[in-house]
């Protein structure tokens, strides 16, 4: 989502243009895969039918606010 400030506000900040951009990543899990991290891999032992999962941390959820300030 991008929001450009009105020219009057930008002039008050001594700039030509000011824009704010809000973005986010990894807000929800959109799969039916079991566990907390669907990207973790499985190891298959060639000598038996035993399968196990190496536990890894899931990707972080984060928000990013960017300010574009044009002079």
C-alpha positions as CSV (number, residue, x, y, z in Angstrom):
1,X,0.0,0.0,0.0
2,X,1.5,3.4,-1.0
3,X,0.3,6.8,0.2
4,X,1.7,10.0,-1.3
5,X,1.4,13.0,0.9
6,X,-0.4,16.1,-0.5
7,X,2.0,18.7,-2.2
8,X,1.2,21.2,0.6
9,X,2.5,18.8,3.2
10,X,5.6,17.9,1.2
11,X,6.4,21.7,0.7
12,X,6.1,22.1,4.5
13,X,8.8,19.4,4.9
14,X,10.9,21.2,2.3
15,X,10.7,18.5,-0.3
16,X,9.2,17.9,-3.7
17,X,7.4,14.7,-2.8
18,X,7.0,12.4,0.2
19,X,5.4,8.9,-0.1
20,X,4.9,6.2,2.5
21,X,4.8,2.5,1.6
22,X,3.6,-0.3,3.9
23,X,4.2,-3.9,3.2
24,X,4.2,-7.2,5.1
25,X,5.4,-10.8,4.7
26,X,4.5,-14.2,6.1
27,X,1.3,-13.0,7.8
28,X,-0.5,-16.3,7.6
29,X,0.1,-20.0,6.8
30,X,-1.8,-20.9,3.6
31,X,-1.1,-24.6,3.5
32,X,-2.5,-27.7,5.1
33,X,1.0,-29.1,5.7
34,X,1.5,-30.4,9.3
35,X,3.8,-28.5,11.7
36,X,4.7,-24.9,12.1
37,X,7.1,-24.7,9.1
38,X,6.0,-26.2,5.8
39,X,9.4,-25.4,4.2
40,X,11.4,-27.8,6.4
41,X,12.7,-30.9,4.7
42,X,12.6,-34.6,5.5
43,X,15.5,-37.0,5.5
44,X,14.9,-40.5,4.2
45,X,17.3,-43.1,5.4
46,X,18.3,-45.4,2.6
47,X,18.7,-48.4,5.0
48,X,15.3,-48.3,6.6
49,X,11.8,-46.9,6.3
50,X,12.4,-44.4,9.1
51,X,11.7,-40.8,8.1
52,X,12.3,-37.9,10.4
53,X,12.0,-34.1,10.1
54,X,14.9,-31.8,11.0
55,X,13.3,-29.0,13.1
56,X,14.0,-25.6,11.8
57,X,12.6,-22.2,12.7
58,X,9.8,-20.9,10.6
59,X,10.3,-17.7,8.6
60,X,9.6,-14.5,10.6
61,X,6.5,-12.4,10.2
62,X,7.3,-8.8,9.7
63,X,6.0,-5.4,8.6
64,X,8.0,-2.8,6.6
65,X,7.3,0.9,6.5
66,X,9.3,2.8,3.8
67,X,9.5,6.5,3.4
68,X,10.5,8.0,0.0
69,X,11.6,11.6,0.4
70,X,12.3,13.4,-2.9
71,X,14.1,16.7,-2.9
